[in-house]
Every structure is written in C-alpha cells, then in structure tokens.
C-alpha cells in the first residue's frame, strides 16, 4: 500500500476536520460478538526452527522464559537480542512451535476457551471461538512443507508482535492474551504475491478522491466486533510511545518531524514493495511520496498495540473522511533502540481473499483424482480425438466440418432456449435478427436446448453447495454452459479435495439466500425442458416428419455426429451428478431427502422450486 501512519484510536485527531475513529471497547473475557461475515486476512505464523534459531527453555504459563535470537531477519535486519519473554510472547512462540510440530491440538489449547478471535486477513471470514480456531488451524497448516522461523518478537506481557518467515513468504502476527496467558486475539498477515511498488502512488492519486464519494459501509460492516482489542492507548513503554508519536506526525503529513523517530541505519519493510528501504533517507523519501499521494483526511487508526521497551506489534485500519476504508486493515511490527525505530515491517490486507496464502502443497483425494481422470478421458475422447478413434462417431474439434461448426453457432445465436423462434412466431422482431431464421432439424434443436437447460439449473445447485464455497462457482458454471462436463467434472474434482473452514461455511450460509434464484432457474429449466420435448415430437413437421421418423433420425444423428454423441454422454453424466449434488446439499442444509431427485432433469427442476420447504431442522442445529 503506502507508508502507514496510525492515528490514536479513541483519541481526538490532532488535525481539525478529521473525525476521530470510534473507540474499541475492551470487554470482559468471553464478551466477543462474532459477526457472521468478516473479511480479509492472510496466513498464520509458526515457530523458529533450526540450530541457529534460538536458545530457549519452555516454562509454565505466567512465567518468563529466557530466549536469545541469533539469526538475523531474512532482509538483514537487526536481530532481536536477548530478553525474557512475557506472557504474550511466550504464548506466541509456543503457538508457532506447535504449528511446526503439526501438533494442532497443542496450538488450539493456547487459545482461551472463554472466547477468542483469530483474523487471518487472507481469508474472507474470521474465526471466533475455539471450535472455529481449531478447524481453521487443522485445515490451513496441514499442507505446509516449510517450518516457520521467528525473526523478531516483542517483549510483551499482555500483547506482542512477531515477524516470521515460512519458505519464501514473510509475514507478521499480533497476539493478545488474557491474564492466564491464553490467546484471546490474533491477527495474521503474509506477504502478498504481487507487489505494486511505486505504481501504488499513482493509483492512489486517482482512486482515493473517487472512493471518498462512494459508500463503503457495505464492505466494512462485515468486519468483526473485537472486544478484546486494547485500543491505541493499550501499549505502555518506550517503544509504544515512539511508534504512536511517529504515526501521529505522519497522519498530519509532518514527514520531517516523523522521521526524527527513525535511526540513521534503519530498515523499513513495506511488503507491498519488492525491496526494503535501507537508511533514514530512503524511508523519508517513501514517507514523503506516500503523504503526497493521499488526501488530507486519510488517516490510519490504531486498533491495538502491544507494550514493550524494545519493540511493539500493532493492528490498524485506514479511514477516509471519518469512514472506515475497505481492505485497509493491517499488521505492523516496530523495533526501537534508544528512542528510535531501527526496524519495521508493515503489511496490509489484500483485496482478493483467496485464503491459505502459505499453502504450497495441494493434496487430492482418491475421489478427486478419479474425477480428474474421468474429465481427461471425456475431453480426449469426445473433444480432441480424430475421426473413428475408439469407435467414437464424428470428428473432434481439430477435424470438425464447416457445416457442423456453422450449425452449432446457429443454434447458439438463433435458437437458444427457443427464444427467437417463439418471438418470430408471434410477429415480434428483435434488432439484428435476420428476416428469416435458419431452420434446423427439430431433433437437433431439442437436444441442444435440453442439455443447455439442464446446465442452467446446475447453477443454483452449485451455489447452495457449501463444500465448494471457496471455488469461483459463477466462473466455472459460465464455462460449463458451453463445455458441459469438460468443465463440470474438473470442478467436482477440486470440490472433492476442498475443505472449507466452519467459519467460511457459516458465513456463506448467512449471506447466501438463493431461494428466489433456485425457484426462477427451476421454472426456466422446466419450461425449456418441456418445450424441448414438444420440439422433439411435434415442431417443424416439414423437417421432422412424424414421431417414428424423428426417432429414426435421432438414432442416426447420435451415431454419426460427434456433438450429438457428446450431448448424450452429457445427459447420462448429468443424471449421476444431479442426485449426488442434491443429496450433498440436503445434508448440508438439513433438508428432508426428496426421492424425485433421481428423476433426470425434471427432478432437479422440481427440487429447485420446492426444496426450501423441506427443512427437517434449522441450519444452526446441524447439517
């Protein structure tokens, strides 16, 4: 993003006209009000590893453990030195140790059973309570091949900041604990894949004035209610004082005064930039560019800050004209020596929430691999194979005849869902519609539209499926409308290995009311399906003849034409996927099983219109 300055949360802004951010209340333990939908995070932290990482002895919660960091930060930053870990720092270190050991039970018990909140800002949801935290940890870190190495950790009792490396990824984590040393709040951010660098300044000059006039509340209202945050005044000690003063000056665009708090040989890592800024002059240039690129009423508001004499972690968000700014939450770490910042790392949440930012290994289940193999077989035989290969009729895409391609294009343009023929029959014209529509054999038209109507009805079914919640369903389905099972089967293969977190599923359920969409798509599908049956049997008698002639034509059509043969394979496969996916959604939503789901096509049309009335229990009671 840009060099970040953070206003004092809960205090009056120093500049006139700046609306002070609302105070974040520190509530009693367990007084968390988790919001059903949250936003943005990246990935989580882990402990140091290797003989040169640290020399420490674990002690019971509530006492301090001596730790010496001897390995420098990956960028060449100043090492943490030697100090005794407080409650928060000790909990953070043990958490990372548990992740590296793949001991997710040990990681879970570090969180307070009386209420906790974890924000991974690469995820579109937060994780409230131990159950969601446990589910998140086990599903997020099981596939990591690299250990976490702790680069820096601040000397906090109630809260602390951590910087870390996992493979090629760097990140930062903020941790707050209760008096027993249990984690009640954590925010985590990992290094983004793409780094806009200096281009961000030009973008901000254009975009921020426009966004100032837009209503962003719909985006930011999903941020969680965090009653565990301490606010801008939470952290005591020299380091917290220095950091607050620095941000206060930057918020007022007083770059020279702000830079008085940076050491000459400082190192500043804004991980939205490809390279760190080394030395006070380089950091000053960055801060000046940042201040020159943003509106006067853009301020950074501290949500929480740790105490510490030599280093602090903090969480923050950005406000424009007194309103919370979308995708602006961040996590930072500052190291202070002799009243000046010697090292800083700064991260802001991404606008694209892909989840699992550290995930490098992708594992596929047996079902997933089988579906990928089936998709490959389908594509190679029905789309790519040459004429006469393995007894498959017709020609593959590289040998397709011009007349076949012309017919497929004509059916798509002039006969889709029988719309233009129906309008033409009642004398209604459409701009661009030819005077005389191309006339194709009614069997060809009926088969084409029947398959497309079935593909259409899969959309609300896929949307309601929570196991595939993290997949871009609309994009996949849009291509499925043209390539049918060549796309649906790879989607189902990815779905088979997808393990969304409980929090992600609950958020999708709370925001996704697809009842009207299901009913409307079911009606459209049923109408087009019935029209296809009519078209097959009775339409265009001058081309189709009687029913017996049409049946004979159909048998010859599917035995000589590759497209028609592939459509029949699609119908057979859809007859399998339909009851399978309906059964999955019935279990997820707590619906009474509908026996008509096994009726091809029309069973799905009926289910989409009536499934909302088949509930056995409420969603919050189980699935």
MIBANU-583573 format. One record per residue (C-alpha): x, y, z; residue number from 1. Coordinates in steps of 0.1 Angstrom, whole numbers. Layout:
<pts>
[pt [X Y Z] NUM]
...
</pts>
This chain:
<pts>
[pt [0 0 0] 1]
[pt [19 30 12] 2]
[pt [39 41 42] 3]
[pt [14 38 70] 4]
[pt [7 63 98] 5]
[pt [-16 53 125] 6]
[pt [-39 77 144] 7]
[pt [-46 72 181] 8]
[pt [-76 51 184] 9]
[pt [-102 65 207] 10]
[pt [-85 99 210] 11]
[pt [-93 132 192] 12]
[pt [-74 136 160] 13]
[pt [-48 163 160] 14]
[pt [-59 179 128] 15]
[pt [-91 198 125] 16]
[pt [-118 182 104] 17]
[pt [-107 147 110] 18]
[pt [-134 126 125] 19]
[pt [-119 105 153] 20]
[pt [-125 68 150] 21]
[pt [-149 51 174] 22]
[pt [-133 36 205] 23]
[pt [-128 -1 206] 24]
[pt [-141 -13 239] 25]
[pt [-121 -37 260] 26]
[pt [-147 -61 273] 27]
[pt [-145 -89 298] 28]
[pt [-132 -122 287] 29]
[pt [-157 -140 265] 30]
[pt [-176 -109 256] 31]
[pt [-169 -115 219] 32]
[pt [-196 -106 194] 33]
[pt [-186 -125 163] 34]
[pt [-200 -112 131] 35]
[pt [-212 -138 106] 36]
[pt [-192 -124 78] 37]
[pt [-158 -109 81] 38]
[pt [-131 -100 57] 39]
[pt [-96 -103 47] 40]
[pt [-65 -119 62] 41]
[pt [-35 -137 51] 42]
[pt [-19 -167 67] 43]
[pt [-7 -177 101] 44]
[pt [26 -179 119] 45]
[pt [48 -205 132] 46]
[pt [79 -210 154] 47]
[pt [116 -208 149] 48]
[pt [134 -239 138] 49]
[pt [170 -250 132] 50]
[pt [200 -250 154] 51]
[pt [207 -213 148] 52]
[pt [172 -201 155] 53]
[pt [170 -196 193] 54]
[pt [181 -210 226] 55]
[pt [151 -211 249] 56]
[pt [137 -231 277] 57]
[pt [99 -236 279] 58]
[pt [83 -228 312] 59]
[pt [48 -229 325] 60]
[pt [23 -202 315] 61]
[pt [26 -170 335] 62]
[pt [64 -171 340] 63]
[pt [90 -157 317] 64]
[pt [113 -178 295] 65]
[pt [148 -167 285] 66]
[pt [152 -165 247] 67]
[pt [182 -154 226] 68]
[pt [176 -149 188] 69]
[pt [209 -152 170] 70]
[pt [197 -154 134] 71]
[pt [191 -121 117] 72]
[pt [160 -112 97] 73]
[pt [160 -125 62] 74]
[pt [164 -90 49] 75]
[pt [194 -83 71] 76]
[pt [175 -66 98] 77]
[pt [187 -62 134] 78]
[pt [183 -94 155] 79]
[pt [160 -94 184] 80]
[pt [187 -97 210] 81]
[pt [183 -113 244] 82]
[pt [154 -107 268] 83]
[pt [129 -126 288] 84]
[pt [96 -135 271] 85]
[pt [64 -122 287] 86]
[pt [31 -140 287] 87]
[pt [21 -129 252] 88]
[pt [55 -135 236] 89]
[pt [57 -169 253] 90]
[pt [22 -179 240] 91]
[pt [31 -167 205] 92]
[pt [63 -187 205] 93]
[pt [46 -219 218] 94]
[pt [19 -214 191] 95]
[pt [45 -213 163] 96]
[pt [63 -243 179] 97]
[pt [30 -263 178] 98]
[pt [24 -254 142] 99]
[pt [59 -265 132] 100]
[pt [54 -298 151] 101]
[pt [20 -303 134] 102]
[pt [5 -306 169] 103]
[pt [-27 -287 162] 104]
[pt [-43 -298 195] 105]
[pt [-14 -280 213] 106]
[pt [-20 -249 192] 107]
[pt [-57 -249 199] 108]
[pt [-54 -251 237] 109]
[pt [-33 -219 237] 110]
[pt [-65 -200 228] 111]
[pt [-89 -190 256] 112]
[pt [-119 -213 260] 113]
[pt [-139 -184 273] 114]
[pt [-138 -165 240] 115]
[pt [-112 -158 213] 116]
[pt [-109 -143 179] 117]
[pt [-84 -151 151] 118]
[pt [-81 -130 120] 119]
[pt [-62 -144 90] 120]
[pt [-66 -115 67] 121]
[pt [-61 -136 36] 122]
[pt [-94 -153 45] 123]
[pt [-128 -137 38] 124]
[pt [-140 -146 73] 125]
[pt [-127 -145 108] 126]
[pt [-126 -174 133] 127]
[pt [-144 -168 166] 128]
[pt [-142 -193 194] 129]
[pt [-120 -224 199] 130]
[pt [-141 -246 176] 131]
[pt [-136 -224 146] 132]
[pt [-99 -217 155] 133]
[pt [-92 -255 158] 134]
[pt [-109 -261 124] 135]
[pt [-90 -233 108] 136]
[pt [-56 -244 121] 137]
[pt [-60 -280 111] 138]
[pt [-72 -272 76] 139]
[pt [-48 -243 69] 140]
[pt [-15 -256 81] 141]
[pt [-17 -294 74] 142]
[pt [-3 -289 38] 143]
[pt [27 -267 47] 144]
[pt [60 -282 38] 145]
[pt [81 -254 54] 146]
[pt [86 -246 91] 147]
[pt [80 -211 105] 148]
[pt [111 -192 115] 149]
[pt [106 -164 140] 150]
[pt [127 -134 131] 151]
[pt [116 -109 157] 152]
[pt [93 -110 187] 153]
[pt [85 -81 210] 154]
[pt [88 -82 248] 155]
[pt [51 -81 257] 156]
[pt [31 -94 286] 157]
[pt [-4 -86 275] 158]
[pt [3 -84 238] 159]
[pt [32 -88 214] 160]
[pt [41 -86 177] 161]
[pt [60 -112 158] 162]
[pt [77 -113 124] 163]
[pt [84 -146 107] 164]
[pt [94 -164 75] 165]
[pt [79 -195 60] 166]
[pt [97 -207 30] 167]
[pt [98 -177 6] 168]
[pt [70 -159 24] 169]
[pt [74 -133 51] 170]
[pt [47 -121 75] 171]
[pt [37 -106 108] 172]
[pt [14 -116 136] 173]
[pt [-2 -97 165] 174]
[pt [-12 -116 196] 175]
[pt [-31 -105 228] 176]
[pt [-35 -128 258] 177]
[pt [-56 -128 290] 178]
[pt [-40 -129 325] 179]
[pt [-37 -167 323] 180]
[pt [-16 -164 292] 181]
[pt [-43 -177 268] 182]
[pt [-46 -161 234] 183]
[pt [-78 -141 231] 184]
[pt [-70 -123 199] 185]
[pt [-46 -128 170] 186]
[pt [-42 -111 136] 187]
[pt [-20 -125 109] 188]
[pt [-8 -113 76] 189]
[pt [15 -129 50] 190]
[pt [35 -113 22] 191]
[pt [13 -107 -9] 192]
[pt [21 -124 -42] 193]
[pt [20 -92 -63] 194]
[pt [37 -60 -52] 195]
[pt [25 -28 -68] 196]
[pt [56 -8 -56] 197]
[pt [58 28 -67] 198]
[pt [28 23 -90] 199]
[pt [6 24 -59] 200]
[pt [13 61 -55] 201]
[pt [-1 70 -90] 202]
[pt [-31 47 -84] 203]
[pt [-39 63 -51] 204]
[pt [-38 98 -65] 205]
[pt [-65 88 -90] 206]
[pt [-86 63 -70] 207]
[pt [-88 78 -35] 208]
[pt [-106 110 -44] 209]
[pt [-132 90 -62] 210]
[pt [-136 65 -34] 211]
[pt [-142 93 -10] 212]
[pt [-176 99 -26] 213]
[pt [-186 63 -25] 214]
[pt [-204 44 3] 215]
[pt [-180 18 16] 216]
[pt [-201 7 46] 217]
[pt [-214 -24 28] 218]
[pt [-179 -37 26] 219]
[pt [-166 -27 61] 220]
[pt [-198 -37 80] 221]
[pt [-185 -73 78] 222]
[pt [-155 -65 100] 223]
[pt [-157 -84 132] 224]
[pt [-166 -69 165] 225]
[pt [-134 -72 185] 226]
[pt [-140 -66 222] 227]
[pt [-105 -80 230] 228]
[pt [-86 -52 213] 229]
[pt [-69 -28 237] 230]
[pt [-71 4 215] 231]
[pt [-44 29 206] 232]
[pt [-35 36 243] 233]
[pt [-31 0 253] 234]
[pt [6 -4 250] 235]
[pt [29 11 275] 236]
[pt [67 15 273] 237]
[pt [92 34 253] 238]
[pt [87 16 220] 239]
[pt [49 21 220] 240]
[pt [54 58 228] 241]
[pt [78 62 199] 242]
[pt [56 44 174] 243]
[pt [25 64 184] 244]
[pt [43 97 181] 245]
[pt [57 87 147] 246]
[pt [23 78 134] 247]
[pt [7 109 148] 248]
[pt [31 131 128] 249]
[pt [27 111 96] 250]
[pt [-11 114 100] 251]
[pt [-6 152 100] 252]
[pt [17 149 69] 253]
[pt [47 161 91] 254]
[pt [73 140 75] 255]
[pt [104 157 89] 256]
[pt [90 155 125] 257]
[pt [80 119 119] 258]
[pt [115 109 107] 259]
[pt [131 122 139] 260]
[pt [119 89 153] 261]
[pt [139 68 128] 262]
[pt [175 58 132] 263]
[pt [200 67 105] 264]
[pt [207 30 98] 265]
[pt [171 18 100] 266]
[pt [155 -9 79] 267]
[pt [119 -5 68] 268]
[pt [100 -33 51] 269]
[pt [67 -24 34] 270]
[pt [59 -58 19] 271]
[pt [38 -42 -9] 272]
[pt [72 -31 -23] 273]
[pt [96 -55 -38] 274]
[pt [127 -43 -19] 275]
[pt [132 -30 17] 276]
[pt [141 6 24] 277]
[pt [175 9 40] 278]
[pt [186 40 58] 279]
[pt [167 71 70] 280]
[pt [169 90 37] 281]
[pt [153 61 18] 282]
[pt [125 58 43] 283]
[pt [120 96 43] 284]
[pt [115 95 5] 285]
[pt [90 68 8] 286]
[pt [70 86 35] 287]
[pt [70 118 15] 288]
[pt [57 101 -16] 289]
[pt [30 85 5] 290]
[pt [19 117 21] 291]
[pt [19 135 -13] 292]
[pt [-3 108 -28] 293]
[pt [-32 107 -2] 294]
[pt [-60 131 7] 295]
[pt [-56 152 38] 296]
[pt [-84 134 56] 297]
[pt [-69 99 51] 298]
[pt [-58 87 85] 299]
[pt [-46 54 99] 300]
[pt [-63 43 131] 301]
[pt [-46 20 157] 302]
[pt [-69 -8 168] 303]
[pt [-45 -24 192] 304]
[pt [-8 -20 202] 305]
[pt [14 -41 225] 306]
[pt [35 -28 253] 307]
[pt [73 -31 252] 308]
[pt [106 -13 258] 309]
[pt [123 -25 226] 310]
[pt [96 -35 202] 311]
[pt [58 -35 196] 312]
[pt [33 -51 174] 313]
[pt [1 -33 163] 314]
[pt [-31 -37 143] 315]
[pt [-47 -8 124] 316]
[pt [-71 2 97] 317]
[pt [-75 32 74] 318]
[pt [-102 58 75] 319]
[pt [-111 83 48] 320]
[pt [-132 113 57] 321]
[pt [-140 96 90] 322]
[pt [-153 64 74] 323]
[pt [-136 30 75] 324]
[pt [-119 22 43] 325]
[pt [-124 -12 26] 326]
[pt [-94 -36 25] 327]
[pt [-74 -14 47] 328]
[pt [-67 -34 78] 329]
[pt [-31 -41 86] 330]
[pt [-5 -56 110] 331]
[pt [29 -40 117] 332]
[pt [60 -46 138] 333]
[pt [84 -19 151] 334]
[pt [117 -24 168] 335]
[pt [131 6 188] 336]
[pt [165 13 202] 337]
[pt [175 45 221] 338]
[pt [142 61 213] 339]
[pt [144 55 175] 340]
[pt [130 29 151] 341]
[pt [157 6 138] 342]
[pt [135 -19 121] 343]
[pt [99 -20 109] 344]
[pt [77 -44 89] 345]
[pt [43 -33 75] 346]
[pt [16 -54 59] 347]
[pt [-20 -46 47] 348]
[pt [-47 -70 38] 349]
[pt [-52 -79 2] 350]
[pt [-84 -70 -18] 351]
[pt [-86 -106 -31] 352]
[pt [-93 -131 -5] 353]
[pt [-80 -164 -18] 354]
[pt [-72 -180 16] 355]
[pt [-43 -202 26] 356]
[pt [-16 -177 15] 357]
[pt [12 -200 27] 358]
[pt [-2 -232 11] 359]
[pt [23 -247 -12] 360]
[pt [13 -284 -13] 361]
[pt [-20 -294 -29] 362]
[pt [-32 -329 -20] 363]
[pt [-60 -346 -39] 364]
[pt [-82 -374 -26] 365]
[pt [-89 -406 -44] 366]
[pt [-123 -393 -55] 367]
[pt [-107 -361 -68] 368]
[pt [-81 -380 -88] 369]
[pt [-108 -402 -102] 370]
[pt [-128 -372 -113] 371]
[pt [-98 -356 -129] 372]
[pt [-91 -388 -148] 373]
[pt [-127 -390 -160] 374]
[pt [-126 -354 -171] 375]
[pt [-94 -361 -191] 376]
[pt [-110 -392 -207] 377]
[pt [-141 -372 -216] 378]
[pt [-121 -344 -231] 379]
[pt [-97 -366 -250] 380]
[pt [-123 -389 -265] 381]
[pt [-152 -365 -272] 382]
[pt [-134 -333 -279] 383]
[pt [-98 -340 -291] 384]
[pt [-98 -374 -307] 385]
[pt [-97 -378 -345] 386]
[pt [-125 -394 -366] 387]
[pt [-130 -431 -360] 388]
[pt [-110 -432 -328] 389]
[pt [-121 -458 -303] 390]
[pt [-155 -461 -321] 391]
[pt [-165 -426 -312] 392]
[pt [-186 -412 -341] 393]
[pt [-179 -379 -359] 394]
[pt [-149 -356 -358] 395]
[pt [-130 -340 -329] 396]
[pt [-126 -303 -327] 397]
[pt [-95 -302 -349] 398]
[pt [-113 -321 -377] 399]
[pt [-147 -306 -373] 400]
[pt [-166 -299 -406] 401]
[pt [-175 -264 -415] 402]
[pt [-212 -273 -417] 403]
[pt [-211 -288 -382] 404]
[pt [-195 -257 -368] 405]
[pt [-220 -235 -386] 406]
[pt [-249 -254 -371] 407]
[pt [-235 -251 -336] 408]
[pt [-230 -214 -340] 409]
[pt [-265 -210 -355] 410]
[pt [-282 -229 -327] 411]
[pt [-264 -208 -301] 412]
[pt [-272 -175 -318] 413]
[pt [-307 -180 -332] 414]
[pt [-323 -209 -313] 415]
[pt [-311 -207 -277] 416]
[pt [-339 -217 -255] 417]
[pt [-363 -213 -285] 418]
[pt [-365 -175 -277] 419]
[pt [-361 -161 -313] 420]
[pt [-383 -188 -329] 421]
[pt [-410 -181 -303] 422]
[pt [-409 -143 -309] 423]
[pt [-409 -148 -346] 424]
[pt [-440 -169 -344] 425]
[pt [-459 -141 -328] 426]
[pt [-446 -114 -351] 427]
[pt [-422 -98 -326] 428]
[pt [-389 -87 -341] 429]
[pt [-355 -83 -324] 430]
[pt [-328 -58 -336] 431]
[pt [-302 -77 -355] 432]
[pt [-325 -107 -360] 433]
[pt [-324 -119 -397] 434]
[pt [-356 -117 -417] 435]
[pt [-357 -155 -420] 436]
[pt [-343 -175 -392] 437]
[pt [-321 -206 -400] 438]
[pt [-342 -237 -397] 439]
[pt [-325 -268 -383] 440]
[pt [-339 -302 -378] 441]
[pt [-362 -301 -347] 442]
[pt [-344 -331 -331] 443]
[pt [-311 -312 -332] 444]
[pt [-327 -281 -317] 445]
[pt [-345 -301 -290] 446]
[pt [-313 -319 -279] 447]
[pt [-292 -287 -279] 448]
[pt [-317 -268 -257] 449]
[pt [-324 -297 -234] 450]
[pt [-288 -301 -225] 451]
[pt [-283 -263 -220] 452]
[pt [-314 -261 -198] 453]
[pt [-300 -288 -176] 454]
[pt [-267 -270 -174] 455]
[pt [-286 -238 -164] 456]
[pt [-303 -255 -135] 457]
[pt [-269 -266 -121] 458]
[pt [-261 -230 -112] 459]
[pt [-283 -226 -81] 460]
[pt [-274 -261 -70] 461]
[pt [-237 -253 -71] 462]
[pt [-243 -220 -53] 463]
[pt [-260 -238 -24] 464]
[pt [-233 -264 -20] 465]
[pt [-211 -252 9] 466]
[pt [-183 -277 3] 467]
[pt [-173 -258 -28] 468]
[pt [-177 -224 -11] 469]
[pt [-141 -213 -18] 470]
[pt [-143 -220 -55] 471]
[pt [-153 -194 -81] 472]
[pt [-186 -211 -89] 473]
[pt [-200 -185 -112] 474]
[pt [-169 -185 -134] 475]
[pt [-169 -223 -136] 476]
[pt [-206 -226 -143] 477]
[pt [-204 -199 -171] 478]
[pt [-180 -220 -190] 479]
[pt [-199 -252 -182] 480]
[pt [-228 -237 -202] 481]
[pt [-207 -242 -233] 482]
[pt [-184 -271 -224] 483]
[pt [-207 -291 -201] 484]
[pt [-189 -320 -184] 485]
[pt [-155 -310 -197] 486]
[pt [-158 -282 -171] 487]
[pt [-181 -297 -145] 488]
[pt [-160 -327 -138] 489]
[pt [-128 -308 -131] 490]
[pt [-149 -285 -108] 491]
[pt [-162 -316 -89] 492]
[pt [-127 -329 -87] 493]
[pt [-115 -297 -70] 494]
[pt [-146 -298 -48] 495]
[pt [-138 -333 -36] 496]
[pt [-105 -321 -21] 497]
[pt [-118 -288 -9] 498]
[pt [-121 -285 29] 499]
[pt [-137 -251 38] 500]
[pt [-135 -240 74] 501]
[pt [-165 -240 96] 502]
[pt [-164 -202 97] 503]
[pt [-163 -200 59] 504]
[pt [-193 -223 56] 505]
[pt [-214 -204 82] 506]
[pt [-206 -171 65] 507]
[pt [-217 -184 31] 508]
[pt [-249 -196 46] 509]
[pt [-256 -164 63] 510]
[pt [-251 -143 32] 511]
[pt [-263 -166 5] 512]
[pt [-301 -168 3] 513]
[pt [-305 -184 -31] 514]
[pt [-342 -193 -27] 515]
[pt [-355 -169 -54] 516]
[pt [-327 -178 -78] 517]
[pt [-334 -215 -73] 518]
[pt [-371 -211 -80] 519]
[pt [-366 -189 -110] 520]
[pt [-339 -212 -126] 521]
[pt [-361 -242 -118] 522]
[pt [-391 -226 -136] 523]
[pt [-370 -216 -167] 524]
[pt [-354 -250 -168] 525]
[pt [-387 -268 -166] 526]
[pt [-403 -246 -193] 527]
[pt [-373 -251 -217] 528]
[pt [-373 -288 -209] 529]
[pt [-410 -292 -218] 530]
[pt [-405 -271 -249] 531]
[pt [-376 -294 -259] 532]
[pt [-398 -325 -256] 533]
[pt [-425 -308 -276] 534]
[pt [-400 -297 -302] 535]
[pt [-386 -332 -305] 536]
[pt [-420 -347 -311] 537]
[pt [-441 -321 -329] 538]
[pt [-423 -290 -341] 539]
[pt [-413 -283 -377] 540]
[pt [-433 -312 -393] 541]
[pt [-420 -301 -427] 542]
[pt [-385 -310 -415] 543]
[pt [-390 -337 -388] 544]
[pt [-419 -357 -402] 545]
[pt [-438 -380 -378] 546]
[pt [-426 -393 -345] 547]
[pt [-412 -425 -359] 548]
[pt [-392 -406 -384] 549]
[pt [-378 -384 -357] 550]
[pt [-368 -414 -336] 551]
[pt [-350 -429 -365] 552]
[pt [-333 -396 -373] 553]
[pt [-322 -393 -336] 554]
[pt [-307 -428 -336] 555]
[pt [-287 -420 -368] 556]
[pt [-278 -385 -355] 557]
[pt [-261 -396 -323] 558]
[pt [-243 -425 -341] 559]
[pt [-227 -403 -368] 560]
[pt [-223 -368 -352] 561]
[pt [-197 -361 -325] 562]
[pt [-216 -331 -310] 563]
[pt [-248 -351 -307] 564]
[pt [-230 -381 -292] 565]
[pt [-213 -359 -267] 566]
[pt [-246 -344 -257] 567]
[pt [-260 -378 -250] 568]
[pt [-230 -386 -228] 569]
[pt [-236 -353 -210] 570]
[pt [-272 -363 -203] 571]
[pt [-260 -396 -188] 572]
[pt [-234 -379 -166] 573]
[pt [-258 -352 -155] 574]
[pt [-282 -380 -144] 575]
[pt [-254 -390 -120] 576]
[pt [-243 -356 -108] 577]
[pt [-278 -343 -101] 578]
[pt [-288 -367 -73] 579]
[pt [-253 -367 -59] 580]
[pt [-252 -329 -55] 581]
[pt [-288 -327 -44] 582]
[pt [-280 -352 -17] 583]
[pt [-250 -332 -6] 584]
[pt [-270 -300 -3] 585]
[pt [-298 -318 15] 586]
[pt [-273 -329 42] 587]
[pt [-257 -295 44] 588]
[pt [-290 -276 48] 589]
[pt [-308 -302 69] 590]
[pt [-334 -310 42] 591]
[pt [-357 -340 41] 592]
[pt [-345 -362 12] 593]
[pt [-365 -358 -19] 594]
[pt [-369 -391 -38] 595]
[pt [-377 -372 -71] 596]
[pt [-341 -361 -72] 597]
[pt [-333 -393 -90] 598]
[pt [-356 -383 -119] 599]
[pt [-333 -369 -146] 600]
[pt [-338 -332 -154] 601]
[pt [-373 -327 -141] 602]
[pt [-364 -340 -107] 603]
[pt [-339 -311 -104] 604]
[pt [-364 -286 -118] 605]
[pt [-389 -297 -91] 606]
[pt [-363 -297 -63] 607]
[pt [-352 -262 -70] 608]
[pt [-387 -249 -66] 609]
[pt [-397 -268 -35] 610]
[pt [-365 -276 -15] 611]
[pt [-369 -245 7] 612]
[pt [-400 -262 22] 613]
[pt [-383 -295 30] 614]
[pt [-364 -285 62] 615]
[pt [-361 -310 90] 616]
[pt [-341 -287 113] 617]
[pt [-326 -252 113] 618]
[pt [-291 -248 99] 619]
[pt [-276 -237 133] 620]
[pt [-287 -271 148] 621]
[pt [-266 -292 125] 622]
[pt [-261 -304 90] 623]
</pts>
